[in-house]
Amino acid sequence: MKRAIVWTLVGLALGALAGCSGGKSGQRISGSGSTFVAPLLAEKWAPAYKKARDREVDYNAVGSGAGIKDLMDKQVAFACSDAPLNHEQMDKAKETGDVIHVPLVVGAVAIMYNLPDVKEPIHFTGPILADIYLGKISKWNDERLKEVNKDVKLPDTPIAVVARSDGSGTSFIFTGYLAKVSEAWKKDVGEANTLPKWPQAVKNQEKGSGGVAGLVQKTPGAIGYVELRYTRGKEDIKYGKVENDAKKFVLPSLDSTVAATDNLKENDIPDDLRFSMTNLGGEETYPICGAVWAVMFTKQKPETAQALKDFFSWVLTTGQEMCKPEDYAPLPKALVERAQKKVDSIKGE
């Protein structure tokens, strides 16, 4: 949470920049949005880019929904989101100009829980996760959980369900997965959504992935979903195995996220590059994965256009080499080429 607060304060202080100003050659750009990608973008890419090119990139990790609002309000030059714009948002964006989605990286959403006495990773199926969030499974020793965790002694403890309170791409990925694997979820709650109408069972909510992780950590019996990177280096955070499309229970990891990118079929990616990565095939694939996009208008002031093209071209080349050490999966080569064409479409006017 401290890190998120620092990013927010930096973003507020730079709000007046509204895109591109200051810095050497006047090429300083600001963006906001996804907490999912923030550890990579704010802590690794931006400092490395400054060292390599002596150009500033400021990022305010406020959540995907707030980032898109900032973009629409012209407060930033780019927004990062784990959820592509929906039809309504696309129509609104067209009032300003053409907008592009540039995929940057792929990450996994981990199912974390607070059960100190359970040593082995708990197994979850998609329908079980849906029913936990629907309130149909309310105890850790529910028969359905015991059925897929026969070697685990599950406690007679109430499940405290935790979710994001803000507009979130991580919620979009998670609820999109639930809608694919549970007809009950799809009927009662709906499709993928950055800010779903959570069922009554979701009584605990917090802002940001760091906020969810912190709330789960301090709440006995809690369950929540966070981008995998937020569990890194925290031995007290436990996360489970999720059954994939091949009926294998898989832990979220760099390898299982890369396996998801390996099973992303080129033909399943539309020309606008708005695609889903949940519940893909492959025995080693983790099923709750998603991409992060940089969303930008194609028409920019000349200096802003050049700054955006320079930075995101760097992200799609040198920046991709920095993904795996931070537990993110780089984009497949073919997708990088298509993403670069989107970047090239940015024009200064």
Sequence and secondary structure as in RCSB ss.txt:
>XXXX:A:sequence
MKRAIVWTLVGLALGALAGCSGGKSGQRISGSGSTFVAPLLAEKWAPAYKKARDREVDYNAVGSGAGIKDLMDKQ
VAFACSDAPLNHEQMDKAKETGDVIHVPLVVGAVAIMYNLPDVKEPIHFTGPILADIYLGKISKWNDERLKEVNK
DVKLPDTPIAVVARSDGSGTSFIFTGYLAKVSEAWKKDVGEANTLPKWPQAVKNQEKGSGGVAGLVQKTPGAIGY
VELRYTRGKEDIKYGKVENDAKKFVLPSLDSTVAATDNLKENDIPDDLRFSMTNLGGEETYPICGAVWAVMFTKQ
KPETAQALKDFFSWVLTTGQEMCKPEDYAPLPKALVERAQKKVDSIKGE
>XXXX:A:secstr
 HHHHHHHHHHHHTGGGTTB SSGGG  EEEEE SSSHHHIIIIIHHHHHHHH   EEEE   HHHHHHHHHTTS
 SEEEESS   HHHHHHHHTT  EEEEEEEEEEEEEEE  TT  S  EE HHHHHHHHHTS  BTT HHHHHT T
TS   S B EEEEESS  HHHHHHHHHHHHH HHHHHHT S  SS    TT  EEESHHHHHHHHHHTSTTEEEE
EEGGGGTT TT EE EEE TTS EE   HHHHHHHHHT  GGGS TT     TT   TT  SSEEEEEEEEESEE
 HHHHHHHHHHHHHHTTGGGGGTGGGT B   HHHHHHHHHHHHT EE 
